[in-house]
Structure formats: structure tokens, C-alpha cells
């Protein structure tokens, strides 16, 4: 996939709110420098509890009655009741039919798995599902350097299910190590656990059965562990930056990920959809574009530009599931005069991503204007939420609130706008793009924008940090969950290494971008273009 030349300024990201001196640092030099754990609805961080490969093999044989009278002993190295409880649960959910007990052997704790008396052999029937078992198997997915949808597609392929039988609360970055909860309809924990033998950079664990799937947006937030390598800031600069992040926060901009990673920004497609300019939508997605792309995509685009024949262009694609392939398949089925129907073959979430991207550019731009005009002081005409309803602040009310209470709207038919001059900028910006702020309902219901409210400034919780020194840029600086479970040693840091890195942890609400927190710390552009330049300079 080509890396485009979009910068933060192109998507309305222009302001900072802290007064510390910025410094340089490299983000995601290694994918293990960016670790994300979901925070579920109960406010708990999603963690791992995986059994080791040898233990899974032994338990699997025991479960299948290859060793009827035997047992499997698992030593609990971290002796705590909570740890033992998690191992008991992991065995019982991954290997139904087994019971467990704790034994003390010469001062060492073991979990012993065995067959309960009178238990029958597991039913071999493929579609057998006990009535008293929840219909959805929930599990924790640990993934490295792979985005959520790619991981789901891979799981679907291995267990021969449609991807839409899986549900999750949010998508996670590709270039990162991420831990999130997934649910799947009527697939056993045993079957899912078996995939750990054949998957690269993916691990499944913490299985349980529940009566409900997961829904997008249900999670409370994410906890981040991030390494910024080769930092130039002094310890004093770092401490000032991190104290400001903890105490004041950062502007809640939509990050660069929101706008795509190709030469055609997603918000341009979104604007064309909202304007009902369907020929422009097709051209933006299918015509040749500058920069390096996979060769088959280049050939596909060239064929479309030359012949405008969807079937001929489709033949150039080895994988028809990409957006280009789905649109071409639609054009082949419905004809070039029925673009709306053809576009509908692209999955709904992907289609809505385009118009949400357009809303996000407007929001970023208007928030930058709001900060430019009034700084961090609430003023008359600002908006705040009372429950889910927005309220326009009077001068007296503004004096009693902080910037952390202030929201700005994403444009739509069901929101109100600030009553000060920044609010009128929404109308001007939409009008300049050929759109009417008073008519945000689209003739196709899916593309009607209701709008929403988003906090202007976010203050992270659970903030901690340390500066570490290291000598080899290739060495990992984070001890991952899998490494901990496999009892691999944690990284050892030098006291006088050649390079310095900032290791930080913090938690953010859902739909908030950690890259924008890092931007506030460094006071540097986080776009691919700028980070690539930093990496290139560093390696040279």
C-alpha cells in the first residue's frame, strides 16, 4: 500500500495547547513499540491468560480420552489466588469436560486437570450445541502487525465461517501489538484454541460462553504502552511534556488514520458521496493515482482508465475483495448507469467510513479555529452536554466550566452549533464544498448525517512514563503479554546507552487517538510523510 503525502495541516490539525518545548522522537519504529489493550464496558483492561503449547496438547489428549485415567499438572509460577483462578477458568473453557483442582507440592502450586467422574465423551456431532451454553464464544485476540479485519478474515478462513459471524467492539491498528475481545457465533472454545497451533502473529485465549455478541463502540476505551525512540528532549523537557499531558491533556483531533493511507484521501470520496456526484466517487476510487502501489492495482486502474470496462479491469485483480474489486463487481452486475447500486456492494462500514472521514476534517478544522479564537477558556456561545443533549453556554455559565466540558459538533441534521462566530464557520465551510448545512439528509438514508458531539480536549488517565537508554535500535523495549506467559526475560536497559527512548502508558476513551496525544508531547507532525522522513534521517 502506498504511503501518501497528506500532512496534518491538510486535515485541519494545526494547534497545540501546551507551552512546553517540543522535541523529536520516532513513533512505531518497531510495531512492538505500540501496544494496545482494550478497556471493556466494566472498565477492566483486557488481558491474556494463555496456556502454553505443550500444556494445550496434553490437555487436548486428556479431553479426548486418549488418556482416560491420567491428569495434567500446570505449575503456577506467579502464586496468587487471582492467577490460579484464571488458569482454572482457562482450562475449563478451552477444554470442556475437564475439571481442575489446586495442589501444593513441596511449596510449589500446581493446577491439576482431570476427567470428572461420570463425564461422558464429548459429542462428536459437528453441530451439537448444549442448550445451557451461551450462543457466543467470547475470546481475547492478541495480534502483532495485523489489522483487526485481516485477523478476522484469517480466522474465518481457518474455521470456514463467514467473517460477519464475528463481532468486536473496535478495530485496532495494524502496526502495533493489540489485545482485544472478539465474539463468534456457535464456535467452540476448543476449536478456536486449536488455531493457536497454526496461526502466525495471532494468539487466542480467555474463552468464555455468553448469550450476546459484541457491538462496535461498546468498549470504554484503550490502554496504551508506547515507546518513542531516539528522543532528543532533555529529562526536564520530557517531564514538562508528560506533566502537561496528564494535567491538561490534548486537542481531541481525529488522527491521520481516519483519512486513509492511499493517495486519494477518504474525505474526498466522502464529499463526493454527500454531493451525489457518483461519477466522481467512481473516478476517485478507480482511476490511476500517483505514487507506488501494488502492481495488480496499477494494472487494474490503467485498464479502467483505458476501457471503462469493469469486467476487464476486474480480471487484473487476483483478490476481488478489495474496495476496487467490490466496486468493479458492482459495476459489472448493475451497469455503469447504476453506480449507487454498484457502490452498495462495498461493505456498509467501509462506505460510511468515507462520509465520516469528511465530517472529521470539518471537525478538526473548526476545533482549530475554536482554539485559535478563544484558547482553553470556555466562552459564551460554546457548547456542553447535559446528558446527551447539547446546551449553549451563557457568559455566566462559561465562567464556571473548564475546557474539558466543551464539545464541538460533527455536522449533521440533528445537532446544534456554537452561537459565536466560530459556529458560523461550519455553514461557510460546507457551502464552499457545495453542501447545505440546513439539508444534511441524503436521499439515500445510509448517507444522511445526523451529526454528533465530541469533546474538544481529552485528559488521559493512568499516565506514567520513564526515559530508558538502549544501544541497539533493533532491540525490543516492551515486554509483551506472550513473552510474559512464555516466561521470556524482560528487556534489560543500559544505564548509559547510546540512545534514549520515552516509554509511556496511559488510558484513553474510545474513538480517541493516541497519536494525537503523542503529537502534543513532541509537537511534531504525526503523518506518515513526516514520520518516514524522521525514520529515514535516523537510519542514515
VENTA-V270042 format. One record per backbone hydrogen bond with DSSP energy under -0.5 kcal/mol. CO is the residue of the C=O (numbers start at 0). NH is the residue of the N-H. E is the energy in kcal/mol with one decimal. If there is no record, write none. Layout:
co = {CO,CO}
nh = {NH,NH}
e = {E,E}
//
This chain:
co = {1,5,6,6,7,7,8,11,23,23,24,25,29,30,32,33,34,35,36,37,37,38,38,39,43,44,48,51,52,53,54,55,56,57,58,59,60,60,61,64,66,71,72,73,74,76,77,79,80,81,82,83,84,85,86,87,88,89,90,94,96,98,100,102,102,103,104,107,108,109,109,110,110,111,112,113,115,124,129,134,135,135,136,137,138,138,139,139,140,140,141,142,146,147,148,149,150,151,152,153,154,155,155,161,162,164,166,168,171,173,173,175,175,176,177,178,179,180,181,182,183,183,187,188,189,190,191,192,193,194,194,200,202,204,207,209,214,219,220,221,222,223,224,225,226,226,227,228,233,234,235,236,237,238,239,240,241,242,243,243,244,249,250,254,255,256,258,262,264,264,265,266,267,268,269,270,271,272,275,276,277,278,279,280,281,282,293,293,294,295,296,297,298,299,300,301,302,302,303,307,308,309,310,312,313,315,317,318,321,322,323,324,325,326,327,328,329,330,334,337,338,339,341,342,346,346,347,348,349,350,350,351,352,353,354,355,356,357,358,359,360,361,362,363,364,365,366,367,368,369,370,373,375,378,380,381,382,383,384,385,385,388,390,392,393,394,396,397,401,402,402,404,405,406,407,409,411,419,419,420,421,422,422,423,424,425,426,427,428,429,429,430,434,435,439,439,442,443,444,447,448,449,451,453,455,457,457,460,463,465,465,467,468,469,470,471,477,479,480,481,482,483,490,493,498,499,500,500,501,501,502,503,504,505,506,507,508,511,512,512,513,514,515,516,517,518,518,521,526,527,528,529,530,531,532,533,534,535}
nh = {3,528,9,10,10,12,11,13,231,232,26,228,32,33,226,176,224,178,222,39,45,219,220,42,39,46,205,55,56,57,58,59,60,61,62,63,65,66,64,67,69,112,74,110,76,78,79,83,84,85,86,87,88,89,90,91,92,93,94,97,115,113,111,104,109,105,107,104,75,102,111,73,112,100,71,98,118,127,132,185,137,209,183,207,140,181,141,204,142,179,202,177,150,151,152,153,154,155,156,157,158,159,160,164,165,184,182,216,147,145,175,144,177,35,142,37,140,168,138,166,136,186,191,192,193,194,194,195,196,197,198,143,141,139,137,135,217,509,38,507,36,505,34,503,27,228,501,25,237,238,239,240,241,242,243,244,245,246,247,248,459,457,252,257,258,259,265,264,267,268,269,270,271,272,273,274,276,275,277,280,281,282,283,284,285,286,296,297,298,299,300,301,302,303,304,305,306,307,307,309,312,313,314,315,316,317,319,321,325,326,327,328,329,330,331,332,333,334,337,341,342,343,344,345,349,350,351,352,353,353,354,355,356,357,358,359,360,361,362,363,364,365,366,367,368,369,370,371,372,373,374,376,377,381,418,392,406,390,386,387,388,385,383,380,397,398,399,400,404,405,456,384,455,382,453,451,414,422,423,424,424,425,426,427,428,429,430,431,432,432,434,433,436,438,441,448,444,446,447,449,412,413,409,407,251,249,459,506,504,467,502,500,493,498,472,474,479,483,484,485,487,486,492,468,469,230,467,502,227,503,465,225,463,223,460,221,511,513,515,516,517,518,519,520,521,522,523,22,530,531,532,533,534,535,536,537,538,539}
e = {-0.6,-0.6,-0.6,-0.6,-1.4,-2.4,-1.6,-0.9,-1.8,-0.5,-0.6,-2.2,-2.1,-1.4,-2.7,-2.8,-2.5,-3.0,-3.5,-0.5,-3.5,-1.8,-1.6,-2.3,-2.7,-0.6,-0.9,-2.4,-2.3,-2.3,-2.7,-2.5,-2.1,-2.3,-2.7,-1.8,-2.3,-0.7,-1.5,-0.6,-1.1,-3.0,-0.5,-3.1,-0.9,-1.0,-1.3,-2.4,-2.6,-2.0,-1.9,-2.6,-2.4,-2.4,-2.4,-2.2,-2.3,-2.1,-2.2,-1.6,-0.9,-2.4,-3.3,-0.6,-2.6,-0.5,-1.8,-3.2,-2.4,-2.9,-0.6,-2.7,-0.5,-1.6,-2.0,-3.3,-2.0,-1.2,-1.3,-3.2,-0.7,-2.9,-1.6,-2.0,-0.5,-3.1,-0.6,-1.8,-0.5,-2.0,-2.5,-2.2,-2.1,-2.5,-2.6,-1.9,-2.4,-2.7,-2.0,-2.1,-2.1,-0.8,-2.0,-1.9,-1.9,-1.3,-2.4,-2.6,-1.0,-0.7,-2.6,-2.3,-0.6,-2.7,-2.4,-2.3,-3.4,-0.6,-2.8,-2.7,-2.6,-0.6,-2.0,-3.1,-1.7,-0.6,-1.3,-1.6,-1.7,-1.5,-1.2,-2.4,-3.0,-3.2,-3.3,-2.8,-2.0,-1.4,-2.9,-2.5,-2.7,-1.7,-2.8,-2.6,-0.6,-0.6,-2.5,-2.6,-2.6,-2.5,-2.3,-2.4,-2.6,-2.5,-2.0,-2.0,-2.4,-2.6,-2.9,-2.0,-0.5,-2.4,-1.9,-1.9,-1.8,-1.2,-1.4,-0.7,-1.1,-1.0,-2.2,-2.3,-1.8,-2.1,-2.3,-1.6,-2.6,-1.6,-1.3,-1.6,-2.2,-2.4,-2.7,-1.7,-2.7,-2.3,-0.7,-1.9,-2.4,-2.1,-2.6,-2.4,-2.3,-2.2,-2.6,-1.9,-3.0,-0.6,-1.7,-0.7,-2.4,-2.4,-1.5,-1.2,-1.8,-0.6,-0.5,-0.7,-2.6,-2.4,-2.4,-2.4,-1.9,-2.5,-2.3,-2.0,-3.1,-1.8,-1.5,-2.1,-3.4,-1.3,-1.6,-1.8,-0.6,-2.0,-2.8,-1.5,-0.9,-0.8,-0.9,-2.5,-1.9,-1.5,-2.2,-2.1,-1.8,-1.8,-2.5,-2.8,-2.4,-2.7,-2.6,-2.1,-1.8,-2.2,-2.6,-2.3,-2.4,-2.5,-2.0,-1.4,-0.5,-2.1,-1.5,-2.9,-2.2,-2.7,-0.6,-0.6,-1.8,-3.3,-1.9,-2.5,-2.6,-1.4,-1.7,-1.3,-2.1,-1.1,-0.5,-0.6,-2.4,-0.7,-2.1,-1.1,-0.7,-1.0,-0.9,-0.5,-1.2,-1.3,-0.5,-1.6,-2.6,-2.6,-2.5,-2.1,-1.0,-0.6,-2.8,-1.8,-0.6,-1.9,-0.5,-2.1,-0.6,-2.1,-2.0,-0.7,-2.8,-2.3,-3.2,-2.3,-2.8,-2.1,-0.6,-2.8,-2.6,-0.5,-3.0,-3.1,-1.0,-3.0,-0.6,-1.7,-0.8,-2.2,-2.4,-2.0,-3.0,-1.5,-0.5,-0.6,-2.2,-2.2,-2.9,-0.6,-2.4,-0.6,-2.2,-2.6,-2.3,-3.3,-2.0,-2.2,-0.9,-0.6,-0.9,-0.9,-2.2,-2.1,-1.6,-1.6,-2.8,-3.0,-0.7,-0.9,-2.7,-2.7,-1.6,-2.0,-2.6,-2.7,-2.3,-2.3,-2.7,-2.2}
//
